[in-house]
C-alpha cells in the first residue's frame, strides 16, 4: 500500500505536488469513489485508479528529456485556452511525461521532462537546492548594488526571495545582461525581484540546470538526458563555477544568432 499521490507520480501523471492538486480538484477516482483528500492509501496492482476517467497505468520505463523551450509555450499539461504546450514539442516521446518545475510562457530555455515522480520531487523540492541559471536582458543600466541586494534577499508580498548568485555580464548604453542563479524558484521570481528594483526584463532564458547546459541544443529541440547526467543531478554534483564577477562595461552585447526555422516549434 502507498499514498495515492505517490502512485500517480510514479505513473507519470505529474510531480507529487501536481498530483496533489489534481486530487484536490476532484479529478481522481479509486474503485469508482471520487477522492479529494490527501493521504489515501491505495494498492497500485489491484485498485482501479483513474484520472479524468482514464485508468492510470504504471510507467514501465523511467525516461528523462531536456527541452530548450521557445517563448510562447506554456508548461502546463492541460490548457483550456488552446495555447501551445511545451510537452507537445516532445512529439517522438512515447511515454507520458510532464515538466519538472516551471518556465513561464514568455521565458525561453531549459526544462526537464520525466515520468519519474521521485526524480521530479528531488529536482523541485527546496530542500535539495538544485541551482538553475538564467541569462536576463534588462532595459537600462543596472546598478551593481542591486545585484548584491538580490543575493542578500528581498521581501516581497509573499515572503523573502533570494538569488544564489547575481552578476552583471555585459553593459551597453541602453541595456544590461545579467546572469542569475536560483536554488529555490518561485513563480516568476526573477521578473518580480527585478520589477521591485524598477528594472524591465526584455528577455529571460534559462541556460543551466545543475550542470546541464543548452550547449548544442537549439531552441525548440530536445534530447534524452544521459544516465551519467541524471546520476550527477541526484548526487548533487552541481557546484557553481568560480567565475569573474566584474562586468565588462560599455561592451556591446553579442547579436542573437540566427536560428533556422524549426519545424517542431512552429515558430
C-alpha positions as a Markdown table, in Angstrom:
| # | Residue | x | y | z |
|---|---|---|---|---|
| 1 | Unk | 0.0 | 0.0 | 0.0 |
| 2 | Unk | 1.2 | 3.5 | -0.7 |
| 3 | Unk | -0.2 | 7.1 | -0.9 |
| 4 | Unk | -2.3 | 7.9 | -3.9 |
| 5 | Unk | -0.3 | 11.0 | -4.9 |
| 6 | Unk | 2.9 | 8.9 | -5.0 |
| 7 | Unk | 1.2 | 6.2 | -7.2 |
| 8 | Unk | 0.0 | 8.9 | -9.6 |
| 9 | Unk | 3.5 | 10.5 | -9.7 |
| 10 | Unk | 5.1 | 7.1 | -10.4 |
| 11 | Unk | 2.7 | 6.6 | -13.2 |
| 12 | Unk | 3.8 | 9.7 | -15.0 |
| 13 | Unk | 0.8 | 11.8 | -14.2 |
| 14 | Unk | 2.8 | 14.7 | -12.7 |
| 15 | Unk | 5.1 | 15.6 | -9.9 |
| 16 | Unk | 3.8 | 14.8 | -6.4 |
| 17 | Unk | 2.8 | 18.4 | -5.9 |
| 18 | Unk | 1.0 | 18.4 | -9.3 |
| 19 | Unk | -0.7 | 15.2 | -8.3 |
| 20 | Unk | -1.9 | 16.6 | -5.0 |
| 21 | Unk | -3.5 | 19.5 | -7.0 |
| 22 | Unk | -5.2 | 17.0 | -9.3 |
| 23 | Unk | -6.6 | 15.1 | -6.3 |
| 24 | Unk | -7.8 | 18.3 | -4.6 |
| 25 | Unk | -9.6 | 19.3 | -7.9 |
| 26 | Unk | -11.7 | 16.1 | -7.7 |
| 27 | Unk | -10.3 | 14.6 | -10.9 |
| 28 | Unk | -9.2 | 11.2 | -9.3 |
| 29 | Unk | -11.3 | 8.2 | -8.5 |
| 30 | Unk | -10.3 | 5.0 | -6.7 |
| 31 | Unk | -12.6 | 2.0 | -7.4 |
| 32 | Unk | -15.3 | 4.4 | -8.5 |
| 33 | Unk | -15.1 | 6.7 | -5.5 |
| 34 | Unk | -14.0 | 10.3 | -6.0 |
| 35 | Unk | -11.0 | 11.3 | -3.9 |
| 36 | Unk | -10.3 | 14.9 | -2.8 |
| 37 | Unk | -8.2 | 14.4 | 0.3 |
| 38 | Unk | -4.5 | 13.7 | 0.7 |
| 39 | Unk | -3.0 | 10.6 | 2.3 |
| 40 | Unk | -5.4 | 8.0 | 0.9 |
| 41 | Unk | -3.6 | 4.6 | 0.7 |
| 42 | Unk | -4.0 | 2.5 | -2.5 |
| 43 | Unk | -2.8 | -0.8 | -3.9 |
| 44 | Unk | -1.5 | 0.1 | -7.4 |
| 45 | Unk | -1.6 | -3.5 | -8.5 |
| 46 | Unk | -5.3 | -4.1 | -7.5 |
| 47 | Unk | -7.2 | -0.8 | -7.2 |
| 48 | Unk | -8.9 | 0.8 | -10.2 |
| 49 | Unk | -7.3 | 4.3 | -10.2 |
| 50 | Unk | -8.4 | 6.9 | -12.8 |
| 51 | Unk | -7.7 | 10.5 | -13.6 |
| 52 | Unk | -10.3 | 12.3 | -15.6 |
| 53 | Unk | -11.9 | 8.9 | -16.3 |
| 54 | Unk | -8.7 | 7.4 | -17.8 |
| 55 | Unk | -7.2 | 4.5 | -16.0 |
| 56 | Unk | -3.8 | 5.0 | -14.5 |
| 57 | Unk | -1.1 | 2.5 | -15.7 |
| 58 | Unk | 2.3 | 2.1 | -14.1 |
| 59 | Unk | 5.1 | 3.6 | -16.1 |
| 60 | Unk | 7.3 | 0.7 | -17.4 |
| 61 | Unk | 10.5 | 2.7 | -18.1 |
| 62 | Unk | 11.8 | 5.9 | -16.4 |
| 63 | Unk | 12.7 | 8.5 | -19.0 |
| 64 | Unk | 14.3 | 11.9 | -18.8 |
| 65 | Unk | 14.4 | 14.5 | -21.5 |
| 66 | Unk | 15.9 | 18.0 | -21.8 |
| 67 | Unk | 14.0 | 20.6 | -23.9 |
| 68 | Unk | 15.1 | 24.0 | -24.9 |
| 69 | Unk | 11.7 | 25.7 | -24.7 |
| 70 | Unk | 10.8 | 28.5 | -27.1 |
| 71 | Unk | 9.0 | 31.6 | -26.0 |
| 72 | Unk | 5.2 | 31.4 | -26.3 |
| 73 | Unk | 4.9 | 27.9 | -24.9 |
| 74 | Unk | 3.3 | 27.1 | -21.6 |
| 75 | Unk | 4.5 | 24.2 | -19.3 |
| 76 | Unk | 1.0 | 23.1 | -18.2 |
| 77 | Unk | -0.1 | 19.6 | -19.1 |
| 78 | Unk | -3.6 | 20.8 | -19.9 |
| 79 | Unk | -4.9 | 24.2 | -21.1 |
| 80 | Unk | -8.5 | 25.1 | -21.7 |
| 81 | Unk | -7.5 | 28.1 | -23.9 |
| 82 | Unk | -5.7 | 26.0 | -26.5 |
| 83 | Unk | -2.3 | 27.6 | -26.1 |
| 84 | Unk | 0.9 | 26.0 | -27.3 |
| 85 | Unk | 2.3 | 23.5 | -24.8 |
| 86 | Unk | 5.9 | 22.7 | -24.3 |
| 87 | Unk | 5.1 | 19.0 | -23.9 |
| 88 | Unk | 3.8 | 18.9 | -27.5 |
| 89 | Unk | 7.3 | 19.6 | -28.8 |
| 90 | Unk | 8.4 | 16.1 | -27.5 |
| 91 | Unk | 6.4 | 14.6 | -30.3 |
| 92 | Unk | 8.5 | 11.5 | -30.6 |
| 93 | Unk | 8.4 | 10.5 | -27.0 |
| 94 | Unk | 6.0 | 7.6 | -26.4 |
| 95 | Unk | 5.9 | 7.7 | -22.6 |
| 96 | Unk | 3.6 | 10.1 | -20.8 |
| 97 | Unk | 5.9 | 12.7 | -19.4 |
| 98 | Unk | 5.4 | 16.0 | -17.6 |
| 99 | Unk | 7.7 | 19.1 | -16.9 |
| 100 | Unk | 9.9 | 19.2 | -13.8 |
| 101 | Unk | 9.2 | 22.6 | -12.4 |
| 102 | Unk | 8.0 | 25.5 | -14.5 |
| 103 | Unk | 9.2 | 28.1 | -17.0 |
| 104 | Unk | 6.7 | 30.9 | -17.8 |
| 105 | Unk | 5.3 | 31.5 | -21.2 |
| 106 | Unk | 7.4 | 34.5 | -22.1 |
| 107 | Unk | 10.7 | 32.8 | -21.0 |
| 108 | Unk | 12.9 | 30.6 | -23.0 |
| 109 | Unk | 15.3 | 27.9 | -22.1 |
| 110 | Unk | 16.0 | 24.5 | -20.5 |
| 111 | Unk | 13.3 | 22.4 | -18.8 |
| 112 | Unk | 13.4 | 18.7 | -17.9 |
| 113 | Unk | 10.5 | 16.3 | -18.7 |
| 114 | Unk | 10.2 | 12.9 | -17.0 |
| 115 | Unk | 7.7 | 10.2 | -15.8 |
| 116 | Unk | 9.8 | 9.6 | -12.6 |
| 117 | Unk | 7.9 | 11.2 | -9.7 |
| 118 | Unk | 10.8 | 10.7 | -7.2 |
| 119 | Unk | 13.2 | 12.4 | -9.5 |
| 120 | Unk | 10.9 | 15.3 | -10.2 |
| 121 | Unk | 10.4 | 15.8 | -6.4 |
| 122 | Unk | 14.1 | 15.7 | -5.9 |
| 123 | Unk | 14.7 | 18.4 | -8.6 |
| 124 | Unk | 12.0 | 20.8 | -7.4 |
| 125 | Unk | 12.0 | 20.5 | -3.6 |
| 126 | Unk | 13.7 | 23.5 | -1.9 |
| 127 | Unk | 15.5 | 21.1 | 0.5 |
| 128 | Unk | 17.8 | 19.9 | -2.3 |
| 129 | Unk | 18.5 | 23.3 | -3.8 |
| 130 | Unk | 19.2 | 22.4 | -7.4 |
| 131 | Unk | 20.7 | 25.5 | -9.0 |
| 132 | Unk | 19.2 | 26.9 | -12.1 |
| 133 | Unk | 21.0 | 29.7 | -14.0 |
| 134 | Unk | 19.3 | 32.3 | -16.2 |
| 135 | Unk | 20.6 | 35.0 | -18.6 |
| 136 | Unk | 18.4 | 38.0 | -18.3 |
| 137 | Unk | 18.5 | 41.1 | -20.6 |
| 138 | Unk | 17.3 | 44.2 | -18.8 |
| 139 | Unk | 16.4 | 47.6 | -20.2 |
| 140 | Unk | 18.8 | 50.3 | -18.9 |
| 141 | Unk | 22.0 | 50.2 | -16.9 |
| 142 | Unk | 21.8 | 48.1 | -13.8 |
| 143 | Unk | 23.4 | 49.2 | -10.5 |
| 144 | Unk | 25.8 | 46.6 | -9.1 |
| 145 | Unk | 24.5 | 47.3 | -5.6 |
| 146 | Unk | 21.1 | 45.9 | -6.7 |
| 147 | Unk | 22.8 | 42.6 | -7.6 |
| 148 | Unk | 24.1 | 42.4 | -4.0 |
| 149 | Unk | 20.6 | 43.1 | -2.8 |
| 150 | Unk | 19.2 | 40.2 | -4.7 |
| 151 | Unk | 21.7 | 37.8 | -3.2 |
| 152 | Unk | 21.1 | 39.1 | 0.3 |
| 153 | Unk | 17.4 | 38.7 | -0.1 |
| 154 | Unk | 14.3 | 40.8 | -0.8 |
| 155 | Unk | 11.0 | 40.8 | 0.9 |
| 156 | Unk | 8.1 | 40.8 | -1.5 |
| 157 | Unk | 4.3 | 40.3 | -0.9 |
| 158 | Unk | 4.7 | 36.5 | -0.3 |
| 159 | Unk | 7.9 | 36.5 | 1.7 |
| 160 | Unk | 11.6 | 36.6 | 1.2 |
| 161 | Unk | 13.1 | 35.9 | -2.2 |
| 162 | Unk | 16.8 | 35.4 | -2.7 |
| 163 | Unk | 19.2 | 34.7 | -5.5 |
| 164 | Unk | 22.1 | 32.3 | -5.0 |
| 165 | Unk | 24.2 | 34.4 | -7.4 |
| 166 | Unk | 23.6 | 37.6 | -9.4 |
| 167 | Unk | 26.2 | 39.3 | -11.5 |
| 168 | Unk | 26.4 | 41.7 | -14.4 |
| 169 | Unk | 27.7 | 40.1 | -17.6 |
| 170 | Unk | 27.7 | 42.9 | -20.1 |
| 171 | Unk | 26.6 | 46.5 | -20.2 |
| 172 | Unk | 25.7 | 48.8 | -23.1 |
| 173 | Unk | 24.3 | 52.3 | -23.1 |
| 174 | Unk | 20.8 | 51.0 | -23.3 |
| 175 | Unk | 20.6 | 47.6 | -21.7 |
| 176 | Unk | 22.4 | 45.2 | -19.3 |
| 177 | Unk | 22.8 | 41.4 | -19.4 |
| 178 | Unk | 22.7 | 39.7 | -16.0 |
| 179 | Unk | 23.4 | 36.1 | -15.0 |
| 180 | Unk | 21.3 | 35.0 | -12.1 |
| 181 | Unk | 21.3 | 31.6 | -10.3 |
| 182 | Unk | 18.4 | 30.5 | -8.1 |
| 183 | Unk | 18.2 | 27.4 | -5.8 |
| 184 | Unk | 14.6 | 27.9 | -4.9 |
| 185 | Unk | 12.5 | 29.0 | -7.8 |
| 186 | Unk | 9.1 | 30.6 | -7.1 |
| 187 | Unk | 6.6 | 31.7 | -9.7 |
| 188 | Unk | 8.2 | 34.5 | -11.9 |
| 189 | Unk | 10.7 | 35.1 | -9.1 |
| 190 | Unk | 13.4 | 36.8 | -11.2 |
| 191 | Unk | 10.9 | 39.1 | -13.0 |
| 192 | Unk | 9.3 | 40.1 | -9.7 |
| 193 | Unk | 12.6 | 40.9 | -8.0 |
| 194 | Unk | 13.8 | 43.0 | -10.9 |
| 195 | Unk | 10.4 | 44.7 | -11.1 |
| 196 | Unk | 10.7 | 45.6 | -7.4 |
| 197 | Unk | 14.1 | 47.2 | -8.3 |
| 198 | Unk | 12.5 | 49.2 | -11.1 |
| 199 | Unk | 14.1 | 47.2 | -14.0 |
| 200 | Unk | 12.2 | 45.9 | -17.0 |
| 201 | Unk | 13.1 | 42.4 | -18.3 |
| 202 | Unk | 13.4 | 42.3 | -22.1 |
| 203 | Unk | 14.4 | 38.6 | -22.4 |
| 204 | Unk | 14.8 | 35.8 | -20.0 |
| 205 | Unk | 16.5 | 32.5 | -20.8 |
| 206 | Unk | 17.3 | 29.5 | -18.5 |
| 207 | Unk | 20.8 | 28.4 | -19.6 |
| 208 | Unk | 21.7 | 25.8 | -17.0 |
| 209 | Unk | 20.0 | 23.2 | -14.7 |
| 210 | Unk | 22.6 | 21.8 | -12.3 |
| 211 | Unk | 25.4 | 21.0 | -14.8 |
| 212 | Unk | 23.1 | 20.6 | -17.8 |
| 213 | Unk | 23.5 | 23.4 | -20.3 |
| 214 | Unk | 21.9 | 24.5 | -23.6 |
| 215 | Unk | 25.1 | 24.0 | -25.5 |
| 216 | Unk | 24.3 | 22.2 | -28.8 |
| 217 | Unk | 20.6 | 22.2 | -28.1 |
| 218 | Unk | 18.8 | 24.6 | -30.4 |
| 219 | Unk | 15.5 | 26.3 | -29.5 |
| 220 | Unk | 12.5 | 24.0 | -29.9 |
| 221 | Unk | 14.6 | 20.8 | -29.8 |
| 222 | Unk | 15.1 | 18.2 | -27.1 |
| 223 | Unk | 17.3 | 15.3 | -26.3 |
| 224 | Unk | 17.3 | 12.4 | -23.8 |
| 225 | Unk | 19.4 | 13.1 | -20.7 |
| 226 | Unk | 22.2 | 10.5 | -20.2 |
| 227 | Unk | 22.4 | 8.2 | -17.2 |
| 228 | Unk | 25.5 | 10.0 | -16.1 |
| 229 | Unk | 23.7 | 13.4 | -16.2 |
| 230 | Unk | 20.8 | 12.0 | -14.1 |
| 231 | Unk | 23.1 | 10.4 | -11.6 |
| 232 | Unk | 25.1 | 13.6 | -11.2 |
| 233 | Unk | 21.9 | 15.6 | -10.6 |
| 234 | Unk | 20.7 | 13.1 | -8.0 |
| 235 | Unk | 24.1 | 13.1 | -6.3 |
| 236 | Unk | 24.1 | 16.9 | -6.1 |
| 237 | Unk | 27.1 | 17.3 | -8.4 |
| 238 | Unk | 26.3 | 20.8 | -9.5 |
| 239 | Unk | 28.6 | 23.2 | -7.7 |
| 240 | Unk | 28.6 | 26.7 | -9.2 |
| 241 | Unk | 31.6 | 27.6 | -11.3 |
| 242 | Unk | 34.1 | 30.1 | -9.9 |
| 243 | Unk | 33.6 | 33.0 | -12.4 |
| 244 | Unk | 34.8 | 36.5 | -12.5 |
| 245 | Unk | 32.1 | 38.9 | -11.3 |
| 246 | Unk | 33.3 | 42.2 | -12.7 |
| 247 | Unk | 31.2 | 43.3 | -15.7 |
| 248 | Unk | 32.8 | 44.5 | -18.9 |
| 249 | Unk | 31.4 | 48.0 | -19.1 |
| 250 | Unk | 30.3 | 49.5 | -22.4 |
| 251 | Unk | 30.8 | 46.3 | -24.3 |
| 252 | Unk | 28.1 | 45.6 | -26.9 |
| 253 | Unk | 26.0 | 42.6 | -26.5 |
| 254 | Unk | 26.6 | 39.8 | -28.9 |
| 255 | Unk | 23.9 | 39.7 | -31.6 |
| 256 | Unk | 21.4 | 36.9 | -31.1 |
| 257 | Unk | 22.5 | 34.1 | -33.6 |
| 258 | Unk | 20.1 | 33.4 | -36.4 |
| 259 | Unk | 18.3 | 30.1 | -35.9 |
| 260 | Unk | 17.0 | 28.0 | -38.8 |
| 261 | Unk | 13.2 | 27.8 | -38.7 |
| 262 | Unk | 12.4 | 24.8 | -36.5 |
| 263 | Unk | 9.5 | 22.6 | -37.7 |
| 264 | Unk | 9.0 | 21.3 | -34.2 |
| 265 | Unk | 8.4 | 24.7 | -32.6 |
| 266 | Unk | 6.1 | 26.0 | -35.3 |
| 267 | Unk | 7.7 | 29.4 | -34.8 |
